[in-house]
């Protein structure tokens, strides 16, 4: 089992060669490698093998959030600011992370470069977070994002001249349907129509949930004790239809397979003590650390994560810290590609493996 608390952020550190940080996805997407973790030793496969690794009656839970071009450049007088939209509060009001936020005061107007739109500063919060009012017409902001917004690629994907044209499609999952995320649920980036068809032919079901991934996913872990770290709240929804499909599959003996850490976090936020997933709609800041007793999912399909990150802590909590350290050592030795555009792993829950 995972080691008992106390925990230290340093416990989740490891050395990663920079050459293993993927700068573009595998082509085709389902040609990415897949490391299966849960047996006596990690098993090297490819993403196209996934249907054979699952069973008829299993259900795959996917996140249908869609990445928006959320990075904007603005100006208040002579002062330049960079805006990363984070969460839509409704009525034209957005919470955003702003570079040079200290230059802004409530009531200031920020002109959005490349558009005729401006935003009014409502409130400046901690950590560079600002509440901005873009006006009541959502069509004007949507148009401005299409005109001047940039896909907010993670900082480890090197784009010194800005995102490439292909990034707009590469950084969007096949299941993307509901706009609102500023980061992709990257495990979904491996999926192609052919892989989806093969899973359906295998008898693997699918349920769709939504978690709009926020800009906080890019923020580093600075606390020495991970338990003092706080995640930014993100909006999510598990519909009654999705909860029912998951319950039906589980009652018939099927396993719940979370496609990505975002889907898993939302399922855990919606799960009761007995593991039953209930309908859910609202904000969640759930932070899953070793010691958490998982209830909602039996397997997790996810990419390889940053050292000292909340997501490496999550996968360690799910599959076991010692097992994940061994798996990552194997992945590095075998040249697996890491992070958003990298390869994937299929993790069996530690207490079920």
N, C-alpha and C positions, 0 to 999 in steps of 0.2 A: 504493500500500500504506500501512498504518498507519505513523505516524512511529516511528522507533526509540526504544528506551529511552535516557536516563532519562525517567521519567514524574513528573509532579507532580499532586497532587489539583486544583490550580487549573486545570490544563489541561482539566478536565471541568466547569467552572463555566459557567453561563449565566443570563441574566435571564429569569424567568418571571412574567408578570402573575398576581397572585393570583386574578383572575377566571377564569382558565383551569383552576384546580384543581377537578375535578369533585366535586360533593357528593352526587350520586346517579347511578345508571347510566342509559344510554339506555333508552328504553322504546318498542318491544320491544328486547331486548338486541342483536339483530342489525341494528338500525338505526344502530348506532354507525358513525362514520367510520373509514376504513381508508386509511392512507398506504402506498403501495407504494414501497420504496426499493431500487434496484438498477440502474435504467436511467440514462439521461443526466440525468434530472431526476425528482424525486419525483412520484408520480402519485396524484391524489385519487380514492378510491373509497369504497365503503361495505362493511361486513362481509358483507352478503348477496352481494357479488360474489366472495367467496372461492372458491367452487367453480370459477368460470371462470378464476381465476388459478392454479389447480393443474391437474395433468394426471392422466388416468387412470393408475393404477399408483403414484402418489405415496402415501406413508403418513404420516399425522398421528399424532404421538406425544403423548399427553395424560397429564396428572398427575391421578390419581384421589384425591388426598388430600382429606380433609374437615375443614373448620375446626371446632374445638371452642370452646365458650364459655369461653375459657382465662383470662380476667381475673377474679380473685377478690379480695375484700377480707377482711382478717384482723385479728386483734388479739392481741397478747401483753401481757397485763395492761392497762395504760392506753395502750400504744403501738399506733397504727394502722399497718398495712402494706398495701401493694397487691402482689398476687402475679400474675405473668404466667407461666403454665406454659409451658415451652419444649420439653423433650424427656422422653419416657417412658423410664426406664431399666429398667422391669419391676419386678414385685414390690411395686408401690405407691410406688416411689421416682421422683421427678420432679426434673429440673433446672429451676429457675425463675429468672426475673429478678424481684427484689423491690425495690420502692421503700421506702426506710428500712431497707435490709438491715443497716446498721451497728448497729441496735438488737437484732439477733438473735444468739444464741450457740448453739453445739451443745448439744442437749438441751432447748432451749426448746420449749414447745408453743404453736402458733399456732391460735387458734380461728377457724374460717371463718365469717364473718358470714352470717346467714340460713340456717344449717344446724346440725346437731349434730355436724359433723365437725371434727376438729382434725388438724394436721400437726406432726410432730416435726422439728426442725431437725437435720440430720445433719452438715452442713458448710457453712461460708461461704467462697465462692471469690472471685476477683477480679471487679471490675466490677459489683457488685450481684447476682452469681449465687449462688444458695443451693440446696443439695440438701435436699429435703423428703421425708419418709416419711408417706404418707397411709394406711398400713395395707394389709394384704394383700388386702382385698376390693375389687376394681375397681368393683363395682356401687355401693358407697357413694360413691366419688368421682364416678362418672358421675351419680348422683342429685344430689349437691351441685352439680355443674356446671349441671345443668338447673334447679335451684332458684335458685342465686345467681350463676352465672357470667355474664359479659358477653362478647359477641362483641368480640374485640380489634381494633376498627377502627384503621387507621393514624392518627397524630396530625394529619395534614393534612385529614382528613375531620372537619369541625366538628360536634361533638355535645355542646354544653355541658351538656345535661341527660341525657347518656347515649345509647346507641344507640337508634334508632327501631325500632318493631316490624318494619318492613319490611326493616331491615338484616339480620335473621337469614336471610332468603331471598336478598336482594340480594347479600350477601357470601358466597354459596355457589355453586359452579360446578355446571353440569348433570352433570358427570362425577364429582362428589364421592361417594366410597363408603367410604373407609377413614379413620376418625377419627384425628386426630393433629396437624393443622396449627394454628398460631396466626395464620397469615396465608393469604389465598387466593392460588392461582395465577391472578392477575387476568386474564391473557389469555383464560382459559377462561370468564370471566364474560360474554363476548359471545355464547356459543353457546346456541342454541335447538334444540328438536327438529326444527323445519323446516330449519334450517341443517345439522344433522347428516344429515338425510334427503337433502338436496341434494348433500352431499359424497359420500354413499354412492352416489347415482344417477350421479354423475360418475365413479365408479370409484376414488375415493380411499379407501385402506384406513385402518385405525386400530389402533394398538398402545397399550396402557395400562401406565404405570409409576407408581411412587409415590415422592414426596419430601415428607416432612412438613416444611413450611416453619416455621422457628423464629422466636422473638422477635428474634433478632439481625438480622433483615431490617429492623427499625425503627431500629437503632442508626446514628447518624451516622458519617461518615468523618472522623476527627480527625487522622489522620496526614498530614504534608506529602507523604510518599512513599507512594503507594498500596501498594507492595510490602511495606511493614511492617505493613499492616492484616491482621487475621486474622478470618475468618468463624467463627461458631459452628458446630460440627459439626451436621449434620442427617441423620436416618435416611432411607435410600432403598432401593428395591428395583426391579430389572429382572428379571422372571421369565424363565425359559428360553423360555416361549411368546412373550413380547414380543421377546426378542432374535432368535428364529427368524423372527418376522413381519417384523422390520426387515431382516434379512439376505435374506429371500426377495424383498422389495420391491426392495431395492437390486440384487440379482442380475438382476432382470428389467428394470432400467433406471429404476426409480422413484426419486424424490427423497425424502429424509427431511426432514419438516417438524416442527420442534419447536414445540409449543404452549406457549409461555411460557419464561421464563428458567429456571424450576425444572426443567422437563423437559430443557432443553438442558444445564444443569449436571450433571444425573444421567447423561445420555448420555455426556458427555465424561469423567465419572469412570469409566464402565464401558467406554469405547472403548479398543481396542488401537491400536498405532501405525499399522496399516493402515486404521483406521476401523471395523473390525468391532466391533459392540456385543456384549459378553459378559454373561451373567447376573451380577447384582450384588446383594448384600444387606449392608447395614451403614451406617456413618457416612461422610459426605463433608464436607469443608470446602473443596472446590475453589473457587478464585478466578480468574476468567477476565479477563485484562487484555490490552490491545493488545500484540502480540508472540506471543500464544498461537496455535498452529496448530490450527485446528478440524479434527476428524476425523469426527465422528458425524452431523452434520446439514447439510443444504444450504440450508434456509430456516428462519427464525425468525419466529413470530407473537408479538408482544409489545405491551404498552402503552407509553406515554410515561413516562419515569422522571425522578427527582429530579436536579437539578444536584449535582455532586460525589458522586454515589452509586456504589456498587459496580455497580449495574445499568446505569447510563449508561456506565460503563467497559466492562461486558460487551458491550453492543450496539455500542459503538465498536470493540471487538476483533473482533466478528463481521462487521460490515458496513463497517468503515473509519471512522476518526475524522473525517476531512474530510467524508465522505459523511453521517455522522450529524449533524455540526454543521450542515450545509446542510439536512438533513431537518428538524431541530428548529427552525431558523430559519423554514423554510417553514411548519411546523405552527403555530408561534406567530403568524406573520403571518396565517394562514388561520383562526385561532380554534379549532384542535383542542383537545379537552378532555384534560387530563393526569391521570396517576396511576391509582389502583386502579379508580375508577369512570369513567375517561375512555375515549378512543378508542384504536384499535389501529394497529399498523404491521406490514407484512409485509416482512421484510428478507431480501435475497439475500446470501449469504456473499460477502465481498469478493473472494476469489480465484476465485470461480465466476461472478461477475456479468459 
